[in-house]
């Protein structure tokens, strides 16, 4: 069967806390969101901040039963208006570019338990 889905990784609907800021920014806070779905290749979340396609962000994800947050540099691949909300928000899809520490291994373990 031929499908239009060209994703390299299966997406899983899981709610994780996602903290993000523009890569290289001195902003100590950035923003926070809850993931809509996640895979080994990236994450989709809703943000109050609009991002440009191709922009790099520093992304931290809190995962259950993992001591440290997962940390990645991620690239924005989609940023669209989320018109169904009362406050202006954006649906943001990012692909993970670089993982730090055991982030990738920890995420893989958690996602393999989600099936």
Phi and psi in radians as a Rosetta constraint file:
Dihedral C 1 N 2 CA 2 C 2 CIRCULARHARMONIC -1.722 0.35
Dihedral N 2 CA 2 C 2 N 3 CIRCULARHARMONIC 2.292 0.35
Dihedral C 2 N 3 CA 3 C 3 CIRCULARHARMONIC -2.172 0.35
Dihedral N 3 CA 3 C 3 N 4 CIRCULARHARMONIC 2.890 0.35
Dihedral C 3 N 4 CA 4 C 4 CIRCULARHARMONIC -1.521 0.35
Dihedral N 4 CA 4 C 4 N 5 CIRCULARHARMONIC -0.146 0.35
Dihedral C 4 N 5 CA 5 C 5 CIRCULARHARMONIC -1.337 0.35
Dihedral N 5 CA 5 C 5 N 6 CIRCULARHARMONIC 1.920 0.35
Dihedral C 5 N 6 CA 6 C 6 CIRCULARHARMONIC -1.768 0.35
Dihedral N 6 CA 6 C 6 N 7 CIRCULARHARMONIC 0.261 0.35
Dihedral C 6 N 7 CA 7 C 7 CIRCULARHARMONIC -1.176 0.35
Dihedral N 7 CA 7 C 7 N 8 CIRCULARHARMONIC 2.453 0.35
Dihedral C 7 N 8 CA 8 C 8 CIRCULARHARMONIC -1.407 0.35
Dihedral N 8 CA 8 C 8 N 9 CIRCULARHARMONIC -0.381 0.35
Dihedral C 8 N 9 CA 9 C 9 CIRCULARHARMONIC -2.229 0.35
Dihedral N 9 CA 9 C 9 N 10 CIRCULARHARMONIC 2.549 0.35
Dihedral C 9 N 10 CA 10 C 10 CIRCULARHARMONIC -1.258 0.35
Dihedral N 10 CA 10 C 10 N 11 CIRCULARHARMONIC 2.286 0.35
Dihedral C 10 N 11 CA 11 C 11 CIRCULARHARMONIC -1.452 0.35
Dihedral N 11 CA 11 C 11 N 12 CIRCULARHARMONIC 2.532 0.35
Dihedral C 11 N 12 CA 12 C 12 CIRCULARHARMONIC -2.191 0.35
Dihedral N 12 CA 12 C 12 N 13 CIRCULARHARMONIC 2.312 0.35
Dihedral C 12 N 13 CA 13 C 13 CIRCULARHARMONIC -1.367 0.35
Dihedral N 13 CA 13 C 13 N 14 CIRCULARHARMONIC 1.759 0.35
Dihedral C 13 N 14 CA 14 C 14 CIRCULARHARMONIC -2.419 0.35
Dihedral N 14 CA 14 C 14 N 15 CIRCULARHARMONIC 2.512 0.35
Dihedral C 14 N 15 CA 15 C 15 CIRCULARHARMONIC -1.736 0.35
Dihedral N 15 CA 15 C 15 N 16 CIRCULARHARMONIC 1.940 0.35
Dihedral C 15 N 16 CA 16 C 16 CIRCULARHARMONIC -2.181 0.35
Dihedral N 16 CA 16 C 16 N 17 CIRCULARHARMONIC 2.630 0.35
Dihedral C 16 N 17 CA 17 C 17 CIRCULARHARMONIC -1.336 0.35
Dihedral N 17 CA 17 C 17 N 18 CIRCULARHARMONIC 2.226 0.35
Dihedral C 17 N 18 CA 18 C 18 CIRCULARHARMONIC -2.033 0.35
Dihedral N 18 CA 18 C 18 N 19 CIRCULARHARMONIC 2.143 0.35
Dihedral C 18 N 19 CA 19 C 19 CIRCULARHARMONIC -1.908 0.35
Dihedral N 19 CA 19 C 19 N 20 CIRCULARHARMONIC 2.456 0.35
Dihedral C 19 N 20 CA 20 C 20 CIRCULARHARMONIC -2.575 0.35
Dihedral N 20 CA 20 C 20 N 21 CIRCULARHARMONIC 2.706 0.35
Dihedral C 20 N 21 CA 21 C 21 CIRCULARHARMONIC -2.730 0.35
Dihedral N 21 CA 21 C 21 N 22 CIRCULARHARMONIC 2.769 0.35
Dihedral C 21 N 22 CA 22 C 22 CIRCULARHARMONIC -1.066 0.35
Dihedral N 22 CA 22 C 22 N 23 CIRCULARHARMONIC 2.329 0.35
Dihedral C 22 N 23 CA 23 C 23 CIRCULARHARMONIC -1.039 0.35
Dihedral N 23 CA 23 C 23 N 24 CIRCULARHARMONIC 2.278 0.35
Dihedral C 23 N 24 CA 24 C 24 CIRCULARHARMONIC 1.498 0.35
Dihedral N 24 CA 24 C 24 N 25 CIRCULARHARMONIC -0.040 0.35
Dihedral C 24 N 25 CA 25 C 25 CIRCULARHARMONIC -1.288 0.35
Dihedral N 25 CA 25 C 25 N 26 CIRCULARHARMONIC 2.557 0.35
Dihedral C 25 N 26 CA 26 C 26 CIRCULARHARMONIC -1.546 0.35
Dihedral N 26 CA 26 C 26 N 27 CIRCULARHARMONIC 0.024 0.35
Dihedral C 26 N 27 CA 27 C 27 CIRCULARHARMONIC -1.094 0.35
Dihedral N 27 CA 27 C 27 N 28 CIRCULARHARMONIC 2.011 0.35
Dihedral C 27 N 28 CA 28 C 28 CIRCULARHARMONIC -1.286 0.35
Dihedral N 28 CA 28 C 28 N 29 CIRCULARHARMONIC -0.230 0.35
Dihedral C 28 N 29 CA 29 C 29 CIRCULARHARMONIC -1.854 0.35
Dihedral N 29 CA 29 C 29 N 30 CIRCULARHARMONIC -0.922 0.35
Dihedral C 29 N 30 CA 30 C 30 CIRCULARHARMONIC 1.151 0.35
Dihedral N 30 CA 30 C 30 N 31 CIRCULARHARMONIC -2.525 0.35
Dihedral C 30 N 31 CA 31 C 31 CIRCULARHARMONIC -2.208 0.35
Dihedral N 31 CA 31 C 31 N 32 CIRCULARHARMONIC 2.990 0.35
Dihedral C 31 N 32 CA 32 C 32 CIRCULARHARMONIC -2.424 0.35
Dihedral N 32 CA 32 C 32 N 33 CIRCULARHARMONIC 2.605 0.35
Dihedral C 32 N 33 CA 33 C 33 CIRCULARHARMONIC -2.671 0.35
Dihedral N 33 CA 33 C 33 N 34 CIRCULARHARMONIC 3.135 0.35
Dihedral C 33 N 34 CA 34 C 34 CIRCULARHARMONIC -2.086 0.35
Dihedral N 34 CA 34 C 34 N 35 CIRCULARHARMONIC 2.322 0.35
Dihedral C 34 N 35 CA 35 C 35 CIRCULARHARMONIC -1.164 0.35
Dihedral N 35 CA 35 C 35 N 36 CIRCULARHARMONIC 2.545 0.35
Dihedral C 35 N 36 CA 36 C 36 CIRCULARHARMONIC -1.613 0.35
Dihedral N 36 CA 36 C 36 N 37 CIRCULARHARMONIC -0.760 0.35
Dihedral C 36 N 37 CA 37 C 37 CIRCULARHARMONIC -2.666 0.35
Dihedral N 37 CA 37 C 37 N 38 CIRCULARHARMONIC 2.838 0.35
Dihedral C 37 N 38 CA 38 C 38 CIRCULARHARMONIC -2.635 0.35
Dihedral N 38 CA 38 C 38 N 39 CIRCULARHARMONIC 2.671 0.35
Dihedral C 38 N 39 CA 39 C 39 CIRCULARHARMONIC -2.543 0.35
Dihedral N 39 CA 39 C 39 N 40 CIRCULARHARMONIC 3.120 0.35
Dihedral C 39 N 40 CA 40 C 40 CIRCULARHARMONIC -1.175 0.35
Dihedral N 40 CA 40 C 40 N 41 CIRCULARHARMONIC -0.298 0.35
Dihedral C 40 N 41 CA 41 C 41 CIRCULARHARMONIC -1.675 0.35
Dihedral N 41 CA 41 C 41 N 42 CIRCULARHARMONIC -0.279 0.35
Dihedral C 41 N 42 CA 42 C 42 CIRCULARHARMONIC 3.016 0.35
Dihedral N 42 CA 42 C 42 N 43 CIRCULARHARMONIC -3.007 0.35
Dihedral C 42 N 43 CA 43 C 43 CIRCULARHARMONIC -2.530 0.35
Dihedral N 43 CA 43 C 43 N 44 CIRCULARHARMONIC 2.624 0.35
Dihedral C 43 N 44 CA 44 C 44 CIRCULARHARMONIC -2.079 0.35
Dihedral N 44 CA 44 C 44 N 45 CIRCULARHARMONIC 2.267 0.35
Dihedral C 44 N 45 CA 45 C 45 CIRCULARHARMONIC -2.551 0.35
Dihedral N 45 CA 45 C 45 N 46 CIRCULARHARMONIC 2.927 0.35
Dihedral C 45 N 46 CA 46 C 46 CIRCULARHARMONIC -1.829 0.35
Dihedral N 46 CA 46 C 46 N 47 CIRCULARHARMONIC 2.348 0.35
Dihedral C 46 N 47 CA 47 C 47 CIRCULARHARMONIC -2.268 0.35
Dihedral N 47 CA 47 C 47 N 48 CIRCULARHARMONIC 2.654 0.35
Dihedral C 47 N 48 CA 48 C 48 CIRCULARHARMONIC -1.427 0.35
Dihedral N 48 CA 48 C 48 N 49 CIRCULARHARMONIC -0.185 0.35
Dihedral C 48 N 49 CA 49 C 49 CIRCULARHARMONIC -1.841 0.35
Dihedral N 49 CA 49 C 49 N 50 CIRCULARHARMONIC 2.382 0.35
Dihedral C 49 N 50 CA 50 C 50 CIRCULARHARMONIC -1.582 0.35
Dihedral N 50 CA 50 C 50 N 51 CIRCULARHARMONIC 2.369 0.35
Dihedral C 50 N 51 CA 51 C 51 CIRCULARHARMONIC -2.051 0.35
Dihedral N 51 CA 51 C 51 N 52 CIRCULARHARMONIC 2.684 0.35
Dihedral C 51 N 52 CA 52 C 52 CIRCULARHARMONIC -1.526 0.35
Dihedral N 52 CA 52 C 52 N 53 CIRCULARHARMONIC 2.524 0.35
Dihedral C 52 N 53 CA 53 C 53 CIRCULARHARMONIC -1.058 0.35
Dihedral N 53 CA 53 C 53 N 54 CIRCULARHARMONIC 2.338 0.35
Dihedral C 53 N 54 CA 54 C 54 CIRCULARHARMONIC 1.587 0.35
Dihedral N 54 CA 54 C 54 N 55 CIRCULARHARMONIC -0.220 0.35
Dihedral C 54 N 55 CA 55 C 55 CIRCULARHARMONIC -1.164 0.35
Dihedral N 55 CA 55 C 55 N 56 CIRCULARHARMONIC 2.449 0.35
Dihedral C 55 N 56 CA 56 C 56 CIRCULARHARMONIC -1.592 0.35
Dihedral N 56 CA 56 C 56 N 57 CIRCULARHARMONIC 2.439 0.35
Dihedral C 56 N 57 CA 57 C 57 CIRCULARHARMONIC -2.302 0.35
Dihedral N 57 CA 57 C 57 N 58 CIRCULARHARMONIC 2.660 0.35
Dihedral C 57 N 58 CA 58 C 58 CIRCULARHARMONIC -1.572 0.35
Dihedral N 58 CA 58 C 58 N 59 CIRCULARHARMONIC 2.232 0.35
Dihedral C 58 N 59 CA 59 C 59 CIRCULARHARMONIC -2.230 0.35
Dihedral N 59 CA 59 C 59 N 60 CIRCULARHARMONIC 2.216 0.35
Dihedral C 59 N 60 CA 60 C 60 CIRCULARHARMONIC -2.109 0.35
Dihedral N 60 CA 60 C 60 N 61 CIRCULARHARMONIC 2.344 0.35
Dihedral C 60 N 61 CA 61 C 61 CIRCULARHARMONIC -2.208 0.35
Dihedral N 61 CA 61 C 61 N 62 CIRCULARHARMONIC 2.204 0.35
Dihedral C 61 N 62 CA 62 C 62 CIRCULARHARMONIC -1.494 0.35
Dihedral N 62 CA 62 C 62 N 63 CIRCULARHARMONIC 2.131 0.35
Dihedral C 62 N 63 CA 63 C 63 CIRCULARHARMONIC -2.046 0.35
Dihedral N 63 CA 63 C 63 N 64 CIRCULARHARMONIC 2.453 0.35
Dihedral C 63 N 64 CA 64 C 64 CIRCULARHARMONIC -1.106 0.35
Dihedral N 64 CA 64 C 64 N 65 CIRCULARHARMONIC 2.523 0.35
Dihedral C 64 N 65 CA 65 C 65 CIRCULARHARMONIC 1.085 0.35
Dihedral N 65 CA 65 C 65 N 66 CIRCULARHARMONIC 0.377 0.35
Dihedral C 65 N 66 CA 66 C 66 CIRCULARHARMONIC -2.097 0.35
Dihedral N 66 CA 66 C 66 N 67 CIRCULARHARMONIC 2.246 0.35
Dihedral C 66 N 67 CA 67 C 67 CIRCULARHARMONIC -1.053 0.35
Dihedral N 67 CA 67 C 67 N 68 CIRCULARHARMONIC -0.883 0.35
Dihedral C 67 N 68 CA 68 C 68 CIRCULARHARMONIC -1.894 0.35
Dihedral N 68 CA 68 C 68 N 69 CIRCULARHARMONIC 2.667 0.35
Dihedral C 68 N 69 CA 69 C 69 CIRCULARHARMONIC -1.112 0.35
Dihedral N 69 CA 69 C 69 N 70 CIRCULARHARMONIC 2.593 0.35
Dihedral C 69 N 70 CA 70 C 70 CIRCULARHARMONIC -1.341 0.35
Dihedral N 70 CA 70 C 70 N 71 CIRCULARHARMONIC 2.424 0.35
Dihedral C 70 N 71 CA 71 C 71 CIRCULARHARMONIC -2.242 0.35
Dihedral N 71 CA 71 C 71 N 72 CIRCULARHARMONIC 2.319 0.35
Dihedral C 71 N 72 CA 72 C 72 CIRCULARHARMONIC -2.430 0.35
Dihedral N 72 CA 72 C 72 N 73 CIRCULARHARMONIC 2.745 0.35
Dihedral C 72 N 73 CA 73 C 73 CIRCULARHARMONIC -1.689 0.35
Dihedral N 73 CA 73 C 73 N 74 CIRCULARHARMONIC 2.314 0.35
Dihedral C 73 N 74 CA 74 C 74 CIRCULARHARMONIC -2.270 0.35
Dihedral N 74 CA 74 C 74 N 75 CIRCULARHARMONIC 2.693 0.35
Dihedral C 74 N 75 CA 75 C 75 CIRCULARHARMONIC -1.963 0.35
Dihedral N 75 CA 75 C 75 N 76 CIRCULARHARMONIC 2.304 0.35
Dihedral C 75 N 76 CA 76 C 76 CIRCULARHARMONIC -1.249 0.35
Dihedral N 76 CA 76 C 76 N 77 CIRCULARHARMONIC 2.167 0.35
Dihedral C 76 N 77 CA 77 C 77 CIRCULARHARMONIC -1.913 0.35
Dihedral N 77 CA 77 C 77 N 78 CIRCULARHARMONIC -0.307 0.35
Dihedral C 77 N 78 CA 78 C 78 CIRCULARHARMONIC -2.718 0.35
Dihedral N 78 CA 78 C 78 N 79 CIRCULARHARMONIC 2.416 0.35
Dihedral C 78 N 79 CA 79 C 79 CIRCULARHARMONIC -2.529 0.35
Dihedral N 79 CA 79 C 79 N 80 CIRCULARHARMONIC 1.957 0.35
Dihedral C 79 N 80 CA 80 C 80 CIRCULARHARMONIC -2.262 0.35
Dihedral N 80 CA 80 C 80 N 81 CIRCULARHARMONIC 2.661 0.35
Dihedral C 80 N 81 CA 81 C 81 CIRCULARHARMONIC -1.074 0.35
Dihedral N 81 CA 81 C 81 N 82 CIRCULARHARMONIC 2.363 0.35
Dihedral C 81 N 82 CA 82 C 82 CIRCULARHARMONIC -1.795 0.35
Dihedral N 82 CA 82 C 82 N 83 CIRCULARHARMONIC 1.385 0.35
Dihedral C 82 N 83 CA 83 C 83 CIRCULARHARMONIC -1.148 0.35
Dihedral N 83 CA 83 C 83 N 84 CIRCULARHARMONIC -0.273 0.35
Dihedral C 83 N 84 CA 84 C 84 CIRCULARHARMONIC -1.458 0.35
Dihedral N 84 CA 84 C 84 N 85 CIRCULARHARMONIC 0.207 0.35
Dihedral C 84 N 85 CA 85 C 85 CIRCULARHARMONIC -2.058 0.35
Dihedral N 85 CA 85 C 85 N 86 CIRCULARHARMONIC 2.640 0.35
Dihedral C 85 N 86 CA 86 C 86 CIRCULARHARMONIC -1.191 0.35
Dihedral N 86 CA 86 C 86 N 87 CIRCULARHARMONIC -0.596 0.35
Dihedral C 86 N 87 CA 87 C 87 CIRCULARHARMONIC -1.769 0.35
Dihedral N 87 CA 87 C 87 N 88 CIRCULARHARMONIC 2.481 0.35
Dihedral C 87 N 88 CA 88 C 88 CIRCULARHARMONIC -1.083 0.35
Dihedral N 88 CA 88 C 88 N 89 CIRCULARHARMONIC 2.056 0.35
Dihedral C 88 N 89 CA 89 C 89 CIRCULARHARMONIC -2.363 0.35
Dihedral N 89 CA 89 C 89 N 90 CIRCULARHARMONIC 2.938 0.35
Dihedral C 89 N 90 CA 90 C 90 CIRCULARHARMONIC -2.300 0.35
Dihedral N 90 CA 90 C 90 N 91 CIRCULARHARMONIC 2.403 0.35
Dihedral C 90 N 91 CA 91 C 91 CIRCULARHARMONIC -1.485 0.35
Dihedral N 91 CA 91 C 91 N 92 CIRCULARHARMONIC 2.148 0.35
Dihedral C 91 N 92 CA 92 C 92 CIRCULARHARMONIC -2.092 0.35
Dihedral N 92 CA 92 C 92 N 93 CIRCULARHARMONIC 2.172 0.35
Dihedral C 92 N 93 CA 93 C 93 CIRCULARHARMONIC -1.943 0.35
Dihedral N 93 CA 93 C 93 N 94 CIRCULARHARMONIC 2.230 0.35
Dihedral C 93 N 94 CA 94 C 94 CIRCULARHARMONIC -2.189 0.35
Dihedral N 94 CA 94 C 94 N 95 CIRCULARHARMONIC 2.614 0.35
Dihedral C 94 N 95 CA 95 C 95 CIRCULARHARMONIC -1.873 0.35
Dihedral N 95 CA 95 C 95 N 96 CIRCULARHARMONIC 2.427 0.35
Dihedral C 95 N 96 CA 96 C 96 CIRCULARHARMONIC -1.279 0.35
Dihedral N 96 CA 96 C 96 N 97 CIRCULARHARMONIC 2.280 0.35
Dihedral C 96 N 97 CA 97 C 97 CIRCULARHARMONIC -1.806 0.35
Dihedral N 97 CA 97 C 97 N 98 CIRCULARHARMONIC -0.770 0.35
Dihedral C 97 N 98 CA 98 C 98 CIRCULARHARMONIC -2.517 0.35
Dihedral N 98 CA 98 C 98 N 99 CIRCULARHARMONIC 2.227 0.35
Dihedral C 98 N 99 CA 99 C 99 CIRCULARHARMONIC -1.723 0.35
Dihedral N 99 CA 99 C 99 N 100 CIRCULARHARMONIC 2.629 0.35
Dihedral C 99 N 100 CA 100 C 100 CIRCULARHARMONIC -2.027 0.35
Dihedral N 100 CA 100 C 100 N 101 CIRCULARHARMONIC 2.538 0.35
Dihedral C 100 N 101 CA 101 C 101 CIRCULARHARMONIC 1.016 0.35
Dihedral N 101 CA 101 C 101 N 102 CIRCULARHARMONIC -2.351 0.35
Dihedral C 101 N 102 CA 102 C 102 CIRCULARHARMONIC -1.713 0.35
Dihedral N 102 CA 102 C 102 N 103 CIRCULARHARMONIC 0.342 0.35
Dihedral C 102 N 103 CA 103 C 103 CIRCULARHARMONIC -0.940 0.35
Dihedral N 103 CA 103 C 103 N 104 CIRCULARHARMONIC -0.875 0.35
Dihedral C 103 N 104 CA 104 C 104 CIRCULARHARMONIC -1.135 0.35
Dihedral N 104 CA 104 C 104 N 105 CIRCULARHARMONIC -0.766 0.35
Dihedral C 104 N 105 CA 105 C 105 CIRCULARHARMONIC -1.096 0.35
Dihedral N 105 CA 105 C 105 N 106 CIRCULARHARMONIC -0.767 0.35
Dihedral C 105 N 106 CA 106 C 106 CIRCULARHARMONIC -1.111 0.35
Dihedral N 106 CA 106 C 106 N 107 CIRCULARHARMONIC -0.767 0.35
Dihedral C 106 N 107 CA 107 C 107 CIRCULARHARMONIC -1.124 0.35
Dihedral N 107 CA 107 C 107 N 108 CIRCULARHARMONIC -0.732 0.35
Dihedral C 107 N 108 CA 108 C 108 CIRCULARHARMONIC -1.045 0.35
Dihedral N 108 CA 108 C 108 N 109 CIRCULARHARMONIC -0.742 0.35
Dihedral C 108 N 109 CA 109 C 109 CIRCULARHARMONIC -1.106 0.35
Dihedral N 109 CA 109 C 109 N 110 CIRCULARHARMONIC -0.779 0.35
Dihedral C 109 N 110 CA 110 C 110 CIRCULARHARMONIC -1.171 0.35
Dihedral N 110 CA 110 C 110 N 111 CIRCULARHARMONIC -0.731 0.35
Dihedral C 110 N 111 CA 111 C 111 CIRCULARHARMONIC -1.215 0.35
Dihedral N 111 CA 111 C 111 N 112 CIRCULARHARMONIC -0.569 0.35
Dihedral C 111 N 112 CA 112 C 112 CIRCULARHARMONIC -1.200 0.35
Dihedral N 112 CA 112 C 112 N 113 CIRCULARHARMONIC -0.412 0.35
Dihedral C 112 N 113 CA 113 C 113 CIRCULARHARMONIC -1.489 0.35
Dihedral N 113 CA 113 C 113 N 114 CIRCULARHARMONIC -0.035 0.35
Dihedral C 113 N 114 CA 114 C 114 CIRCULARHARMONIC -1.597 0.35
Dihedral N 114 CA 114 C 114 N 115 CIRCULARHARMONIC -0.017 0.35
